[in-house]
Amino acid sequence: MTQRIFVCRCEDVTVAEIDHAIALGLASVEEIKRYTGLGTGPCQGKECTVALVRLLLDRGTIGADAVQPFTARPPAEPVTLAALSSLATKAQAQDEP
């Protein structure tokens, strides 16, 4: 049985997946985030960005002077689940004859 080592627990991204992305030629934090989904979970990269950068540095993919954080894209405005569920209810009501 192979051991899976997680770098991003929120999105279940493993070291093997990051190594695969590197093998495909992806080299920056932003590229790997977009390919794997790393850093897009509830922690928004607070738990996994440092681990990713360490992997990239250890593998010689990037130099310490080239490290840049990924682009954060928080929601423009927080939305509650109640507000989202009311949209579905309104849409269903419009569809009824």
C-alpha positions as CSV (number, residue, x, y, z in Angstrom):
1,M,0.0,0.0,0.0
2,T,1.4,3.4,-0.9
3,Q,1.5,6.2,1.6
4,R,-0.2,9.4,0.7
5,I,1.4,12.5,2.2
6,F,-0.9,15.5,2.2
7,V,0.3,19.0,1.6
8,C,-3.2,20.6,1.4
9,R,-5.6,18.9,3.8
10,C,-8.5,21.1,2.8
11,E,-8.4,20.0,-0.9
12,D,-6.6,16.6,-0.4
13,V,-3.6,17.5,-2.5
14,T,-0.7,15.1,-2.0
15,V,3.1,15.4,-2.5
16,A,2.7,13.0,-5.4
17,E,0.2,15.3,-7.2
18,I,2.6,18.2,-6.7
19,D,5.5,16.2,-8.1
20,H,3.3,15.3,-11.1
21,A,2.5,19.0,-11.7
22,I,6.2,19.8,-11.5
23,A,7.0,17.0,-14.0
24,L,4.4,18.6,-16.3
25,G,6.5,21.8,-16.2
26,L,4.5,23.8,-13.7
27,A,6.9,25.8,-11.6
28,S,5.2,28.6,-9.7
29,V,3.0,28.6,-6.7
30,E,0.2,30.1,-8.8
31,E,0.4,27.5,-11.5
32,I,0.4,24.6,-9.1
33,K,-2.6,26.1,-7.2
34,R,-4.5,26.4,-10.4
35,Y,-3.6,22.8,-11.5
36,T,-4.2,21.0,-8.2
37,G,-6.6,23.2,-6.2
38,L,-4.1,23.6,-3.4
39,G,-4.9,26.6,-1.2
40,T,-8.5,27.0,-2.4
41,G,-10.2,25.3,0.6
42,P,-11.4,26.8,3.8
43,C,-8.0,27.8,5.1
44,Q,-7.3,29.7,1.8
45,G,-3.7,28.5,1.8
46,K,-2.7,29.4,5.3
47,E,-1.9,25.8,6.1
48,C,-0.3,24.6,2.9
49,T,1.4,27.5,1.0
50,V,4.6,27.2,3.1
51,A,4.7,23.4,2.6
52,L,4.3,23.9,-1.2
53,V,7.1,26.5,-1.3
54,R,9.4,24.2,0.7
55,L,8.7,21.4,-1.9
56,L,9.4,23.7,-4.8
57,L,12.7,24.9,-3.2
58,D,13.8,21.4,-2.3
59,R,13.2,20.2,-5.8
60,G,15.0,23.2,-7.3
61,T,11.9,24.3,-9.2
62,I,12.2,27.9,-8.1
63,G,14.7,30.0,-6.3
64,A,14.0,31.7,-3.0
65,D,14.1,35.1,-4.7
66,A,11.3,34.0,-7.1
67,V,8.8,32.9,-4.5
68,Q,5.5,34.8,-4.7
69,P,2.2,34.0,-3.0
70,F,-0.7,33.0,-5.1
71,T,-3.4,35.4,-5.9
72,A,-6.1,35.5,-3.3
73,R,-9.6,35.9,-4.6
74,P,-12.0,36.3,-1.7
75,P,-15.7,36.7,-2.4
76,A,-16.7,40.3,-3.1
77,E,-19.2,40.1,-0.3
78,P,-19.9,37.3,2.2
79,V,-23.1,35.3,1.4
80,T,-25.0,33.2,3.9
81,L,-26.2,29.7,3.0
82,A,-29.7,30.9,3.9
83,A,-29.5,33.6,1.2
84,L,-28.3,31.0,-1.4
85,S,-31.1,28.5,-0.4
86,S,-33.8,31.2,-0.8
87,L,-32.6,31.8,-4.4
88,A,-33.3,28.1,-5.2
89,T,-36.8,28.4,-3.6
90,K,-37.6,31.5,-5.6
91,A,-36.4,29.8,-8.9
92,Q,-38.6,26.8,-8.1
93,A,-41.6,29.0,-7.4
94,Q,-41.2,30.7,-10.8
95,D,-41.1,27.4,-12.6
96,E,-44.4,26.2,-11.2
97,P,-47.5,26.7,-13.3
